[in-house]
């Protein structure tokens, strides 16, 4: 026999935090990242989302020669500063 537990789906909003890695090419300067969103909604079991404090991503601009848009995947970050994907 297999036992299955059902838990309520909960949601909460957390801030989006972007870190920049590297330096652009000579003659270029780095502007502030524009995420388009300041918050995202995380959903899941309450015991999991209670630990999530932010959605964090890193953009690498090392040697970027011109203005550009770079993709940035975000990951949920727990109160301990670790990615929480499960």
N, CA, C and O atoms as a DFTB+ gen file, in Angstrom:
344 C
 N C O
     1  1       0.840      -1.173       0.000
     2  2       0.000       0.000       0.000
     3  2       0.886       1.238       0.000
     4  3       1.949       1.256       0.621
     5  1       0.447       2.246      -0.687
     6  2       1.164       3.510      -0.791
     7  2       0.342       4.597      -0.120
     8  3      -0.830       4.785      -0.447
     9  1       0.952       5.315       0.821
    10  2       0.288       6.434       1.490
    11  2       0.683       7.733       0.803
    12  3       1.847       7.931       0.456
    13  1      -0.278       8.607       0.610
    14  2      -0.032       9.900      -0.008
    15  2      -0.585      10.983       0.909
    16  3      -1.717      10.897       1.384
    17  1       0.233      12.001       1.150
    18  2      -0.215      13.146       1.953
    19  2      -0.483      14.312       1.031
    20  3       0.303      14.589       0.125
    21  1      -1.580      14.990       1.253
    22  2      -1.906      16.189       0.500
    23  2      -1.747      17.390       1.418
    24  3      -2.182      17.371       2.569
    25  1      -1.117      18.436       0.890
    26  2      -0.959      19.671       1.663
    27  2      -1.490      20.828       0.831
    28  3      -1.496      20.777      -0.398
    29  1      -1.927      21.853       1.510
    30  2      -2.459      23.028       0.820
    31  2      -1.349      23.765       0.074
    32  3      -0.221      23.866       0.557
    33  1      -1.680      24.271      -1.094
    34  2      -0.754      25.071      -1.881
    35  2      -0.824      26.504      -1.375
    36  3      -1.900      27.100      -1.327
    37  1       0.319      27.050      -1.000
    38  2       0.411      28.422      -0.496
    39  2       1.243      29.243      -1.473
    40  3       2.011      28.684      -2.256
    41  1       1.097      30.560      -1.435
    42  2       1.872      31.466      -2.287
    43  2       2.286      32.683      -1.487
    44  3       1.603      33.085      -0.546
    45  1       3.414      33.268      -1.869
    46  2       3.831      34.549      -1.295
    47  2       4.731      35.260      -2.292
    48  3       5.354      34.622      -3.141
    49  1       4.798      36.577      -2.189
    50  2       5.660      37.386      -3.040
    51  2       7.011      37.575      -2.365
    52  3       7.085      37.790      -1.155
    53  1       8.086      37.494      -3.161
    54  2       9.439      37.731      -2.660
    55  2      10.142      38.687      -3.627
    56  3       9.800      38.734      -4.809
    57  1      11.126      39.451      -3.129
    58  2      11.827      40.394      -4.001
    59  2      12.766      39.679      -4.983
    60  3      13.290      38.602      -4.701
    61  1      12.960      40.318      -6.147
    62  2      13.924      39.841      -7.143
    63  2      15.241      40.567      -6.873
    64  3      15.271      41.794      -6.779
    65  1      16.334      39.802      -6.748
    66  2      17.661      40.362      -6.489
    67  2      18.601      39.880      -7.582
    68  3      18.734      38.677      -7.807
    69  1      19.263      40.832      -8.274
    70  2      20.181      40.485      -9.360
    71  2      21.591      40.890      -8.977
    72  3      21.823      42.022      -8.552
    73  1      22.538      39.966      -9.126
    74  2      23.953      40.236      -8.900
    75  2      24.652      40.327     -10.250
    76  3      24.297      39.620     -11.194
    77  1      25.645      41.200     -10.334
    78  2      26.417      41.366     -11.559
    79  2      27.793      40.739     -11.353
    80  3      28.434      40.935     -10.321
    81  1      28.232      39.980     -12.356
    82  2      29.526      39.308     -12.313
    83  2      30.367      39.805     -13.492
    84  3      29.863      39.900     -14.612
    85  1      31.623      40.119     -13.255
    86  2      32.521      40.519     -14.329
    87  2      32.496      42.004     -14.620
    88  3      31.778      42.772     -13.979
    89  1      33.304      42.394     -15.610
    90  2      33.410      43.784     -16.042
    91  2      33.156      43.866     -17.538
    92  3      33.610      42.999     -18.284
    93  1      32.432      44.903     -18.000
    94  2      32.219      45.053     -19.442
    95  2      33.530      45.424     -20.143
    96  3      34.518      45.748     -19.485
    97  1      33.536      45.377     -21.463
    98  2      34.724      45.703     -22.250
    99  2      35.163      47.142     -21.981
   100  3      34.373      47.977     -21.539
   101  1      36.433      47.411     -22.258
   102  2      36.982      48.751     -22.067
   103  2      36.163      49.767     -22.866
   104  3      35.793      49.526     -24.015
   105  1      35.894      50.899     -22.232
   106  2      35.122      51.939     -22.881
   107  2      33.631      51.859     -22.591
   108  3      32.866      52.715     -23.034
   109  1      33.213      50.838     -21.852
   110  2      31.812      50.670     -21.490
   111  2      31.677      50.677     -19.978
   112  3      32.587      50.274     -19.254
   113  1      30.540      51.137     -19.523
   114  2      30.271      51.149     -18.092
   115  2      28.990      50.357     -17.843
   116  3      28.180      50.149     -18.746
   117  1      28.838      49.941     -16.650
   118  2      27.702      49.108     -16.282
   119  2      26.583      49.955     -15.697
   120  3      26.802      50.718     -14.756
   121  1      25.400      49.823     -16.246
   122  2      24.224      50.497     -15.695
   123  2      23.533      49.578     -14.696
   124  3      23.931      48.427     -14.516
   125  1      22.518      50.087     -14.063
   126  2      21.749      49.283     -13.106
   127  2      20.934      48.234     -13.862
   128  3      20.365      48.536     -14.910
   129  1      20.871      47.011     -13.344
   130  2      20.063      45.987     -14.012
   131  2      18.576      46.326     -13.921
   132  3      18.101      46.827     -12.901
   133  1      17.857      46.046     -14.996
   134  2      16.414      46.270     -15.029
   135  2      15.744      44.907     -15.146
   136  3      15.768      44.291     -16.212
   137  1      15.159      44.443     -14.076
   138  2      14.556      43.115     -14.068
   139  2      13.154      43.107     -14.665
   140  3      12.628      42.048     -15.008
   141  1      12.556      44.269     -14.788
   142  2      11.187      44.324     -15.279
   143  2      10.185      44.042     -14.174
   144  3       9.049      44.513     -14.232
   145  1      10.581      43.297     -13.193
   146  2       9.727      42.970     -12.036
   147  2      10.546      43.171     -10.761
   148  3      11.735      42.852     -10.726
   149  1       9.918      43.690      -9.734
   150  2      10.614      43.847      -8.459
   151  2      10.294      42.699      -7.505
   152  3      11.015      42.463      -6.536
   153  1       9.201      41.986      -7.796
   154  2       8.801      40.835      -6.980
   155  2       8.290      39.721      -7.890
   156  3       7.813      39.967      -8.998
   157  1       8.402      38.495      -7.395
   158  2       7.805      37.338      -8.061
   159  2       7.028      36.549      -7.019
   160  3       7.250      36.709      -5.819
   161  1       6.126      35.707      -7.473
   162  2       5.330      34.882      -6.572
   163  2       5.877      33.470      -6.561
   164  3       6.060      32.858      -7.613
   165  1       6.139      32.950      -5.362
   166  2       6.545      31.558      -5.206
   167  2       5.373      30.788      -4.621
   168  3       4.620      31.310      -3.798
   169  1       5.226      29.538      -5.054
   170  2       4.120      28.702      -4.586
   171  2       4.640      27.331      -4.203
   172  3       5.613      26.835      -4.771
   173  1       3.987      26.738      -3.249
   174  2       4.352      25.394      -2.813
   175  2       3.801      25.131      -1.428
   176  3       2.991      25.906      -0.918
   177  1       4.235      24.044      -0.819
   178  2       3.816      23.755       0.556
   179  2       4.335      24.837       1.510
   180  3       5.447      25.335       1.332
   181  1       3.553      25.196       2.498
   182  2       3.914      26.265       3.431
   183  2       5.287      26.049       4.061
   184  3       6.048      27.008       4.196
   185  1       5.625      24.822       4.450
   186  2       6.915      24.591       5.100
   187  2       8.091      24.875       4.170
   188  3       9.194      25.147       4.644
   189  1       7.875      24.817       2.853
   190  2       8.943      25.131       1.894
   191  2       8.988      26.622       1.582
   192  3      10.061      27.222       1.641
   193  1       7.856      27.237       1.252
   194  2       7.895      28.650       0.860
   195  2       8.164      29.573       2.045
   196  3       8.597      30.708       1.848
   197  1       7.921      29.116       3.259
   198  2       8.232      29.929       4.430
   199  2       9.731      30.215       4.509
   200  3      10.141      31.211       5.106
   201  1      10.549      29.352       3.913
   202  2      12.000      29.507       3.948
   203  2      12.524      30.437       2.853
   204  3      13.647      30.933       2.953
   205  1      11.740      30.675       1.826
   206  2      12.201      31.463       0.684
   207  2      12.128      32.947       1.009
   208  3      11.077      33.454       1.402
   209  1      13.269      33.652       0.841
   210  2      13.335      35.075       1.161
   211  2      13.486      35.958      -0.072
   212  3      13.180      37.149      -0.017
   213  1      13.958      35.387      -1.192
   214  2      14.142      36.162      -2.407
   215  2      14.302      35.249      -3.614
   216  3      14.549      34.051      -3.479
   217  1      14.158      35.837      -4.796
   218  2      14.455      35.141      -6.049
   219  2      15.719      35.800      -6.585
   220  3      15.696      36.974      -6.954
   221  1      16.822      35.058      -6.631
   222  2      18.119      35.639      -6.973
   223  2      18.630      35.119      -8.304
   224  3      18.407      33.964      -8.670
   225  1      19.317      35.992      -9.017
   226  2      19.942      35.613     -10.277
   227  2      21.244      36.364     -10.449
   228  3      21.463      37.395      -9.812
   229  1      22.118      35.847     -11.318
   230  2      23.406      36.470     -11.594
   231  2      23.543      36.693     -13.095
   232  3      23.248      35.800     -13.889
   233  1      23.988      37.879     -13.481
   234  2      24.239      38.204     -14.877
   235  2      25.740      38.402     -15.049
   236  3      26.351      39.193     -14.331
   237  1      26.334      37.683     -16.000
   238  2      27.756      37.819     -16.286
   239  2      27.944      38.790     -17.445
   240  3      27.480      38.536     -18.557
   241  1      28.629      39.909     -17.181
   242  2      28.875      40.920     -18.206
   243  2      30.339      40.961     -18.622
   244  3      30.764      41.903     -19.290
   245  1      31.103      39.968     -18.241
   246  2      32.540      39.953     -18.530
   247  2      32.799      40.175     -20.020
   248  3      32.377      39.383     -20.863
   249  1      33.512      41.283     -20.332
   250  2      33.906      41.586     -21.699
   251  2      32.779      42.002     -22.618
   252  3      32.980      42.070     -23.831
   253  1      31.607      42.282     -22.091
   254  2      30.472      42.680     -22.944
   255  2      30.872      43.909     -23.755
   256  3      31.213      44.941     -23.177
   257  1      30.836      43.815     -25.100
   258  2      31.338      44.896     -25.939
   259  2      30.330      45.992     -26.265
   260  3      30.721      47.040     -26.781
   261  1      29.069      45.788     -25.986
   262  2      28.079      46.803     -26.351
   263  2      26.842      46.641     -25.485
   264  3      26.691      45.649     -24.771
   265  1      25.964      47.624     -25.558
   266  2      24.726      47.483     -24.781
   267  2      24.000      46.197     -25.187
   268  3      23.857      45.897     -26.372
   269  1      23.561      45.473     -24.217
   270  2      22.901      44.216     -24.542
   271  2      21.936      43.810     -23.452
   272  3      21.973      44.314     -22.329
   273  1      21.088      42.898     -23.814
   274  2      20.185      42.271     -22.869
   275  2      20.693      40.863     -22.637
   276  3      20.949      40.130     -23.592
   277  1      20.839      40.487     -21.408
   278  2      21.346      39.163     -21.069
   279  2      20.281      38.396     -20.292
   280  3      19.622      38.959     -19.418
   281  1      20.112      37.116     -20.608
   282  2      19.148      36.326     -19.832
   283  2      19.661      36.084     -18.415
   284  3      20.865      36.028     -18.166
   285  1      18.728      35.946     -17.515
   286  2      19.093      35.697     -16.120
   287  2      18.027      34.804     -15.495
   288  3      16.898      35.236     -15.262
   289  1      18.396      33.570     -15.232
   290  2      17.471      32.662     -14.553
   291  2      17.532      32.949     -13.060
   292  3      18.607      33.186     -12.511
   293  1      16.393      32.927     -12.415
   294  2      16.384      33.166     -10.971
   295  2      16.109      31.870     -10.230
   296  3      15.467      30.954     -10.745
   297  1      16.613      31.824      -9.006
   298  2      16.400      30.676      -8.130
   299  2      15.882      31.172      -6.793
   300  3      16.291      32.232      -6.320
   301  1      14.982      30.411      -6.179
   302  2      14.540      30.804      -4.845
   303  2      15.682      30.653      -3.848
   304  3      16.420      29.669      -3.899
   305  1      15.833      31.610      -2.950
   306  2      16.902      31.589      -1.951
   307  2      16.270      31.524      -0.571
   308  3      15.340      32.272      -0.269
   309  1      16.782      30.618       0.271
   310  2      16.228      30.421       1.610
   311  2      16.820      31.400       2.611
   312  3      17.716      32.178       2.282
   313  1      16.319      31.354       3.813
   314  2      16.805      32.210       4.885
   315  2      18.283      31.954       5.179
   316  3      18.949      32.801       5.774
   317  1      18.801      30.791       4.767
   318  2      20.218      30.463       4.977
   319  2      21.077      30.878       3.796
   320  3      22.281      30.619       3.792
   321  1      20.479      31.524       2.782
   322  2      21.233      31.992       1.633
   323  2      21.527      30.930       0.593
   324  3      22.382      31.138      -0.268
   325  1      20.845      29.803       0.648
   326  2      21.082      28.734      -0.307
   327  2      19.906      28.585      -1.260
   328  3      18.764      28.885      -0.910
   329  1      20.197      28.123      -2.460
   330  2      19.135      27.885      -3.438
   331  2      18.253      26.760      -2.935
   332  3      18.737      25.784      -2.362
   333  1      16.966      26.902      -3.153
   334  2      16.000      25.920      -2.654
   335  2      15.140      25.422      -3.798
   336  3      14.047      25.942      -4.023
   337  1      15.609      24.437      -4.514
   338  2      14.808      23.854      -5.609
   339  2      14.442      22.426      -5.222
   340  3      15.300      21.553      -5.095
   341  1      13.153      22.219      -5.041
   342  2      12.687      20.856      -4.757
   343  2      11.233      20.716      -5.087
   344  3      10.662      19.639      -4.915
